Amino acid sequence: MAELRLSGVKKDYGGHSVIKGVDLDIRHGEFVVFVGPSGCGKSTLLRMIAGLEEISGGTLEIGGKRANDVSPRDRGIAMVFQSYALYPHLTVAENMGFGLSLRKTPQAEAAKRVARTAEILQITHLLDRKPSQLSGGQRQRVAIGRAIVRDPSVFLFDEPLSNLDAALRMDMRMEIAKLHRNLGATMIYVTHDQVEAMTLADRIVVLNGGVVQQVGRPIDLFRNPCNAFVAGFIGSPRMNFLPVRVESVDAGMARVAAPGIGPVTVSAGRIAAPGQAILGVRPQILTPGDAEGRCLLHGRVALLERMGTETLVNIRLTDGPSVLAVVPGDLELSPDQDISFSFSPSDARLFPASDLPDPSAIPH
């Protein structure tokens, strides 16, 4: 079994703390995605699991055994890198079988594994080619194939699709998801692209500043983010943040108001007393026009981005910041048009003002 357990795992470079005590359990066969902005520590954490970075503190267990001091080659882990890391002078078959040759795997067995893996990845016709003769997507398949032939307990992916164009990334996401279903292996995947995370993960680990912000299923993080950072990072387009004033809190509900908003009653979340706060409203819940029982926003269309079946509308509120709304693509709108949007208070989320010290600086 390939369960992983991280207990208080830390990484320090000199006096600088990069990973600040991560506690995480990953179940056998689970697909877990690490997400977060650049510099949050997600790749460093992955390299610590692989054994490519030393652990400064805490414990890593793989299959119930302490692995802090186990060499990378003995951890039962295979890693797929962003750069593919293929040997240019070797053929596809030789690249895929290179790790097996280092392990003194009998030649017949190695050839059998390479052939079987090439068939899974649909690259049998490429086995005699060199990396320079392959497209980016084909090179990535070879890099993944090199990991598969080793039959590891755990697969690690470090932003493997970031060098591919948008259409190819979508194709490769589907291939990786299919691969996980077929192999049933434990996979840990690092990306800065939250769309990749939402589409691939059984669970997402959101990191910021070397600290785990929240762990959960994609839909749970989308619907119930624990703080404004997670709310703004998960979901595309990102959540709108509106500074508001909490007038009262009672029985888990907060009455809030702001210029152009409210007063309206929403779930209090972590808010326990009156004061300043941030109201989070996803672009998808904003509906043109007014309706009974809904909160109304007034503004002017600043920018339209027509995407075909839907349109992204940037609205400058009459008495507040800009917000983004997602509306049907056939809705007739024009720049500088006055417009009203409404949303159900039950769909909004309230966060402490300290989550975003300067909410007005958050781009929309």
C-alpha positions in Angstrom: 0.0 0.0 0.0 1.3 3.5 -0.8 -0.1 5.7 1.9 1.9 8.8 2.7 1.9 10.7 6.0 3.5 14.1 6.5 3.8 15.1 10.2 5.1 18.5 11.0 7.3 18.5 7.9 9.5 21.6 7.6 12.1 23.0 5.2 14.5 25.7 6.0 17.2 27.3 3.8 19.6 28.9 6.2 17.4 31.1 8.4 14.5 31.2 5.9 11.6 28.9 6.5 10.0 27.7 3.2 7.7 24.9 4.5 6.3 25.7 7.9 5.1 22.4 9.4 2.8 20.5 7.0 0.5 17.7 8.3 -1.1 15.7 5.6 -2.3 12.1 5.1 -2.6 10.8 1.5 -4.5 7.6 1.0 -3.4 4.7 -1.3 -4.7 5.3 -4.8 -5.6 8.9 -4.2 -5.0 11.7 -6.7 -3.9 14.7 -4.6 -3.0 18.1 -6.2 -0.9 20.8 -4.6 -1.8 24.3 -5.7 -0.8 27.8 -4.8 0.9 30.9 -6.2 4.5 30.9 -7.3 6.9 30.6 -4.3 4.3 29.0 -2.0 6.4 25.9 -1.5 4.4 23.3 -3.5 7.3 22.1 -5.6 9.7 22.1 -2.6 7.2 19.9 -0.8 7.0 17.5 -3.7 10.8 17.3 -4.0 11.0 16.5 -0.2 8.6 13.6 -0.8 10.8 12.4 -3.7 13.9 12.7 -1.6 15.5 15.4 -3.8 15.4 17.9 -0.9 16.3 17.1 2.7 13.6 17.4 5.4 14.6 20.0 8.0 12.0 18.9 10.5 9.1 16.5 11.0 8.5 13.0 9.6 7.6 11.6 6.2 6.2 8.1 6.2 5.6 6.0 3.0 3.7 2.8 3.4 3.8 3.2 7.2 7.7 3.4 7.3 9.7 6.4 8.1 11.3 7.7 4.9 13.2 10.8 5.9 16.6 9.2 5.3 15.7 6.7 2.6 17.4 7.4 -0.7 15.2 8.6 -3.6 15.8 5.3 -5.6 14.5 3.2 -2.7 11.3 5.1 -1.9 9.2 3.4 -4.6 8.5 6.8 -6.2 8.7 8.0 -9.8 8.7 11.7 -10.7 7.7 13.5 -13.9 9.3 16.8 -14.4 8.2 20.0 -16.1 11.2 19.9 -18.5 10.6 16.3 -19.6 14.3 15.6 -18.8 14.8 13.2 -21.7 18.2 12.1 -23.0 18.5 13.6 -26.5 20.9 10.9 -27.8 18.6 8.0 -26.8 15.5 6.7 -28.6 12.0 6.8 -27.0 12.4 3.1 -26.1 15.8 3.7 -24.5 14.6 6.7 -22.6 11.7 4.8 -21.2 13.9 1.8 -20.2 16.8 3.8 -18.9 15.8 3.4 -15.2 15.3 -0.3 -15.6 18.8 -0.7 -17.1 20.2 1.0 -14.0 18.3 -1.4 -11.8 19.8 -4.4 -13.8 16.4 -5.5 -15.0 16.7 -8.4 -17.4 16.6 -7.1 -21.0 13.6 -9.2 -22.0 11.6 -8.0 -19.0 12.6 -4.4 -19.6 11.5 -4.6 -23.3 8.2 -6.1 -22.2 7.5 -3.3 -19.8 8.4 -0.6 -22.3 6.2 -2.2 -25.0 3.3 -2.5 -22.5 3.6 1.1 -21.3 4.0 2.4 -24.9 0.7 0.7 -25.7 -1.0 2.3 -22.7 0.2 5.8 -23.8 -0.4 5.1 -27.5 3.2 5.9 -28.4 4.2 2.5 -29.8 4.9 4.0 -33.2 7.4 6.5 -31.6 9.7 4.0 -29.9 12.5 4.3 -32.5 12.4 8.1 -32.6 14.7 10.6 -30.8 13.2 13.3 -28.5 14.1 16.0 -31.1 11.6 14.3 -33.5 8.7 14.6 -31.1 6.1 17.2 -30.3 5.8 18.7 -26.8 2.8 16.4 -26.0 4.7 13.3 -27.3 7.7 14.2 -25.2 5.5 14.5 -22.1 4.0 11.0 -22.8 7.5 9.6 -23.0 8.4 11.2 -19.7 5.3 9.7 -18.1 6.0 6.4 -19.7 9.5 6.4 -18.2 7.8 6.7 -14.8 5.2 4.0 -15.5 7.7 1.3 -16.5 9.3 1.4 -13.1 6.0 0.3 -11.5 6.3 2.8 -8.6 4.1 3.0 -5.6 3.7 6.7 -6.0 3.8 9.0 -9.0 4.9 12.7 -8.5 4.1 15.3 -11.2 5.8 18.7 -11.0 3.8 21.0 -13.3 4.1 18.6 -16.2 1.8 20.4 -18.6 3.0 24.0 -18.2 5.1 23.9 -21.4 2.1 22.9 -23.5 -0.4 25.0 -25.3 -4.0 25.3 -24.0 -5.5 22.7 -26.3 -2.8 20.2 -25.7 -2.9 20.7 -21.9 -6.6 19.8 -22.0 -5.9 16.6 -23.9 -3.1 15.6 -21.6 -5.2 16.3 -18.5 -7.7 13.8 -19.8 -4.9 11.3 -20.5 -3.5 11.7 -17.0 -6.9 11.2 -15.4 -7.5 8.1 -17.5 -4.0 6.8 -16.5 -4.9 7.2 -12.8 -8.1 5.3 -13.3 -6.3 2.5 -15.1 -3.3 2.2 -12.8 -5.0 2.9 -9.5 -1.7 4.3 -8.2 -1.2 7.1 -5.7 -0.5 10.3 -7.6 0.6 13.7 -6.3 0.5 16.6 -8.8 1.8 20.1 -8.5 0.3 23.0 -10.5 -0.3 26.7 -10.2 -3.3 26.2 -12.5 -6.4 25.8 -10.3 -8.5 24.6 -13.3 -6.1 21.6 -13.6 -6.5 21.0 -9.9 -10.3 21.1 -10.1 -10.5 18.7 -13.0 -7.9 16.1 -11.8 -7.9 16.0 -8.0 -9.7 13.7 -5.6 -8.5 16.2 -3.0 -6.7 19.6 -3.4 -4.1 21.0 -1.0 -4.0 24.8 -1.1 -0.7 26.2 0.0 0.4 29.8 0.6 3.7 30.9 2.2 4.7 27.4 3.1 1.5 26.8 5.1 -1.4 24.5 4.1 -4.5 26.8 4.0 -7.1 24.1 3.3 -7.4 20.5 2.2 -10.6 19.0 0.6 -12.5 17.9 -2.4 -12.6 20.4 -5.3 -16.3 21.1 -4.9 -15.9 21.6 -1.1 -13.1 24.1 -1.5 -15.2 25.9 -4.2 -18.4 26.0 -2.1 -16.9 26.4 1.4 -13.5 28.1 1.3 -12.0 28.5 4.8 -10.6 32.0 4.1 -10.5 34.7 1.4 -7.2 33.4 0.0 -8.7 30.0 -0.8 -11.9 31.6 -2.1 -9.9 33.8 -4.4 -7.6 31.1 -5.6 -10.1 28.4 -6.3 -12.6 29.1 -9.0 -12.4 30.8 -12.4 -13.0 33.6 -12.8 -11.9 34.4 -9.3 -14.3 35.5 -6.6 -15.2 39.2 -6.2 -14.3 40.7 -2.9 -16.4 43.7 -1.6 -15.5 45.6 1.6 -18.6 45.7 3.9 -19.5 46.8 7.4 -21.0 44.1 9.7 -23.8 45.8 11.7 -24.7 42.8 13.9 -24.1 39.1 14.4 -26.8 36.8 15.8 -27.2 33.0 15.7 -24.5 32.5 13.1 -25.9 35.2 10.7 -24.5 38.6 10.1 -26.2 41.7 8.9 -23.9 43.6 6.5 -24.0 46.8 4.5 -21.9 48.9 2.2 -22.4 51.8 -0.2 -24.6 50.2 -2.9 -25.1 47.0 -0.9 -27.6 46.0 1.7 -28.3 45.9 4.4 -28.4 42.2 3.8 -28.1 39.1 6.0 -25.5 36.4 5.2 -23.9 33.5 7.0 -21.4 35.0 9.5 -18.7 32.4 8.8 -15.8 33.3 11.1 -17.2 36.7 12.0 -18.2 37.0 15.6 -18.7 40.7 16.2 -19.6 43.9 14.3 -16.8 45.6 12.3 -15.2 45.6 8.9 -15.4 42.5 6.8 -15.1 41.2 3.2 -18.1 39.9 1.2 -17.2 37.3 -1.3 -19.4 37.0 -4.4 -18.6 34.6 -7.2 -19.1 35.9 -10.8 -21.3 33.0 -11.7 -24.0 33.9 -9.0 -24.5 37.5 -10.3 -27.7 37.7 -12.4 -28.8 40.7 -14.5 -31.8 42.5 -13.1 -33.6 42.5 -9.8 -35.5 39.8 -8.0 -37.3 39.6 -4.6 -35.2 38.5 -1.7 -31.9 39.1 -3.6 -29.1 41.7 -3.0 -28.9 44.3 -5.7 -25.8 45.9 -7.2 -25.8 49.0 -9.5 -23.1 50.0 -11.8 -21.9 50.6 -15.4 -20.4 48.2 -17.8 -16.6 48.8 -18.1 -15.5 45.9 -20.3 -17.0 43.0 -22.1 -15.2 39.8 -22.9 -17.3 37.6 -25.2 -16.4 34.0 -24.9 -19.1 32.5 -27.1 -21.6 30.8 -24.9 -20.9 33.2 -22.1 -19.7 36.8 -21.6 -17.5 38.1 -18.8 -18.8 41.5 -17.8 -16.6 43.9 -15.8 -18.8 46.3 -13.9 -17.7 49.5 -12.1 -20.1 49.8 -9.2 -21.8 53.2 -8.6 -20.5 53.3 -5.0 -17.8 50.8 -4.9 -15.1 48.8 -6.6 -15.3 46.8 -9.9 -16.9 43.3 -10.0 -16.9 40.6 -12.6 -20.0 38.8 -13.7 -20.5 35.8 -16.0 -23.7 36.1 -18.1 -25.1 34.2 -21.1 -23.3 35.0 -24.3 -26.5 36.1 -26.1 -27.3 38.8 -23.6 -27.2 42.2 -25.4 -24.8 44.5 -23.5 -22.6 47.4 -24.5 -19.7 49.4 -22.8 -20.8 52.3 -20.6 -24.3 50.8 -20.2 -25.9 51.3 -16.8 -26.8 47.9 -15.4 -28.1 46.2 -12.2 -27.1 42.7 -10.9 -28.5 40.7 -8.1 -27.4 37.7 -6.1 -28.8 35.5 -3.4 -27.4 36.3 0.1 -27.2 32.5 0.8 -24.6 32.2 -2.1 -22.3 34.9 -0.7 -19.4 34.3 1.8 -18.2 36.6 4.6 -14.6 36.8 5.6 -12.7 38.8 8.2 -11.1 42.0 6.9 -7.7 40.6 8.1 -7.9 37.9 5.4 -7.2 40.7 2.8 -5.6 43.7 4.5 -6.3 45.8 1.4 -9.4 44.5 -0.3 -9.5 47.4 -2.8 -6.2 46.2 -4.2 -7.5 42.8 -5.2 -7.8 42.7 -9.0 -11.1 41.5 -10.6 
